[in-house]
Amino acid sequence: MKKLPLPATDDRQKTTANSNNDLLGETSYPYLKNELQDILNGYVDYDANNGNAFNVAPVNITDALADGLKKNYKSPPKDLKFINDLRESSPIVCPMCGSLGTGTLDHLFPKEDYPEFAVYSKNLVPACDCNIKRRTNLKDGNRRVLHPYYDNVLSQRLISCDISQDPAFPMAKIKIKYAQPNLPEIDSIKFHAEKVILPSGLIGWLEGQWDSLVKDPSLSIHTLPDENIASVAEFERYLNSALSKYDRKFETPNNWYSIFFHGLLNSRGVVNFLYTKHNLIYP
């Protein structure tokens, strides 16, 4: 999960130019030309409502135009080459789920349900395959998927994890935890986690990180020295340093490494356990 700057694409100009391309007779011409103002009005409404799924009004377009726009997305004509640029602009962390996988584009408003936004730059988010796992989930009740271009709350730390001991510790149970449960957006944050983050495999990834960490903390916590550490407080400072580095490296506190390290620091007994384990290796 990551807040992104809005694309610099002039969608009005690009879509208008595309509507006049009579070479697109097999896709969007002349349907886009005939319904251009409706599409442009939809773009204005989408932006004015900050991509909020509860407030953006659907645009009633013909089936022919819907099919044509989806084909334009799949094979962008010259005026829509920005689609390829957006796909190739993937950041090093997925803005939708926080993993380190990228390389695809996510229609935040699914193109099957909202074909009017199939080629709208502000509806296209460079992401990983979490967009496939999300399917067409966008909203439910009073909850909605968060929008990396518009939801400023994504700049805050939202997701952590809880690592709880079981009788066979260091075997542990790991679940996600909400870092700020009193935020006004908490219902949507939880919905986003349920429909986007968890299906992407976060828990399995966290479990793998924990399994490696407990064998030798210094191999996973790169800020640790290869020597005995004098106190739990000093060990905790090394962990906080690692968390800060991951926040800065991925330019979001909601990347999976930061989720893991924040959980280490805030799960009962974990810091003490890791401190003891480290000093057993480096007495």
Residue pairs with C-beta under 8 A, 6 or more apart in sequence:
1 95
1 96
1 97
1 98
1 146
1 148
1 154
1 158
1 159
1 192
1 197
1 252
1 254
2 91
2 93
2 94
2 95
2 98
2 148
2 154
2 250
2 251
2 252
2 254
2 255
3 95
3 148
3 151
3 152
3 154
3 155
3 252
4 91
4 95
4 125
4 148
4 149
5 149
6 122
6 149
7 82
7 86
7 121
7 122
7 124
7 149
9 82
9 121
11 43
11 120
11 121
11 122
12 40
12 43
14 79
14 80
14 82
14 121
15 32
15 36
15 39
15 40
15 43
15 79
15 119
15 120
16 36
16 40
17 79
18 24
18 28
18 32
18 72
18 77
18 79
18 80
18 119
19 28
19 29
19 32
19 33
19 36
20 33
21 29
21 77
21 78
21 79
22 29
22 30
23 29
23 77
24 32
24 68
24 72
24 77
26 71
27 67
27 68
27 71
27 72
27 77
28 65
28 68
28 69
28 71
28 72
29 68
31 62
31 64
31 65
31 68
32 39
32 65
32 68
32 69
34 65
35 61
35 62
35 65
38 59
38 60
38 61
38 116
39 59
39 61
39 116
41 59
42 57
42 59
42 116
42 117
42 120
43 117
43 120
43 122
45 56
45 57
46 56
46 109
46 117
46 120
46 122
46 123
47 122
49 55
49 56
50 147
50 150
50 151
51 108
51 109
51 122
51 123
51 147
51 149
51 150
51 151
52 144
52 147
52 150
53 109
53 138
53 139
53 144
53 145
54 139
54 144
56 109
58 114
58 116
59 114
59 116
61 115
61 116
65 115
66 115
66 116
66 118
67 115
69 111
69 115
69 116
69 118
69 119
70 111
70 115
70 118
72 80
72 118
72 119
73 80
73 83
73 111
73 118
73 119
76 82
76 83
76 84
76 119
80 119
82 121
83 105
83 119
83 121
83 124
86 105
86 121
86 124
86 126
87 103
87 104
87 105
87 126
89 126
90 102
90 103
90 104
90 126
90 127
91 102
91 126
91 251
92 100
92 102
92 250
93 99
93 100
93 102
93 250
93 251
93 252
93 255
94 100
94 101
94 102
94 127
94 128
94 130
94 200
95 125
95 126
95 127
95 148
95 154
95 252
96 106
96 125
96 127
96 128
96 130
96 131
96 134
96 148
96 196
97 127
97 128
97 130
97 196
97 197
97 200
97 202
98 159
98 197
98 202
98 252
98 254
98 255
98 256
98 259
99 128
99 130
99 200
99 201
99 202
99 205
99 255
99 256
100 250
100 255
100 256
101 128
101 129
101 130
102 126
102 127
102 128
103 128
104 126
104 127
104 128
104 129
104 131
104 132
105 124
105 125
105 126
105 127
105 131
106 124
106 125
106 126
106 127
106 130
106 131
106 134
107 114
107 117
107 118
107 123
107 124
107 131
108 123
108 124
108 125
108 138
108 145
108 147
108 148
109 117
109 123
109 138
110 135
110 136
110 138
111 117
111 118
112 136
113 136
113 138
114 123
117 123
122 149
125 131
125 147
125 148
125 149
128 200
129 200
130 196
130 197
130 199
130 200
133 196
133 199
133 200
134 145
134 195
134 196
134 199
137 145
137 195
137 196
138 144
138 145
139 145
139 191
140 191
142 187
143 187
143 188
143 190
143 191
144 188
144 191
145 188
145 191
145 192
145 195
145 196
146 153
146 154
146 185
146 188
146 189
146 192
148 154
151 185
153 183
153 185
153 189
154 252
154 254
155 252
156 179
156 180
156 183
156 253
157 179
157 180
157 253
157 254
157 258
157 262
158 178
158 179
158 180
158 183
158 189
158 253
158 254
159 176
159 177
159 178
159 179
159 189
159 193
159 197
159 254
159 259
160 176
160 177
160 178
160 179
160 259
160 262
160 263
160 266
161 174
161 175
161 176
161 177
161 206
161 259
161 260
161 262
161 263
161 267
162 174
162 175
162 176
162 177
162 263
162 266
162 267
163 172
163 173
163 174
163 210
163 263
163 264
163 267
163 270
164 172
164 173
164 174
164 175
164 267
164 268
165 172
165 268
165 269
166 172
166 173
169 273
170 210
170 214
170 273
172 210
174 203
174 206
174 207
174 210
174 263
175 203
176 193
176 197
176 198
176 202
176 203
176 259
177 263
177 266
178 186
178 189
178 190
178 193
179 262
180 186
183 189
202 256
202 259
205 256
206 256
206 259
206 260
206 263
209 220
209 260
210 260
212 219
212 220
213 220
213 221
213 264
213 274
214 274
214 277
216 277
216 281
217 224
217 274
217 277
217 278
217 281
218 224
218 225
218 226
218 278
218 281
218 282
221 238
221 239
221 242
221 274
222 242
223 238
223 239
223 241
223 242
223 245
224 235
224 238
224 278
225 238
226 282
227 282
228 279
228 282
228 283
229 235
229 238
229 275
229 278
229 279
229 282
232 271
232 272
232 275
235 271
235 274
235 275
235 278
236 265
236 271
239 261
239 264
239 265
239 271
239 274
240 265
242 261
243 258
243 261
243 262
243 265
246 255
246 257
246 258
246 261
247 253
247 255
247 258
250 257
250 258
252 258
253 262
263 270
264 270
264 271
264 274
265 271
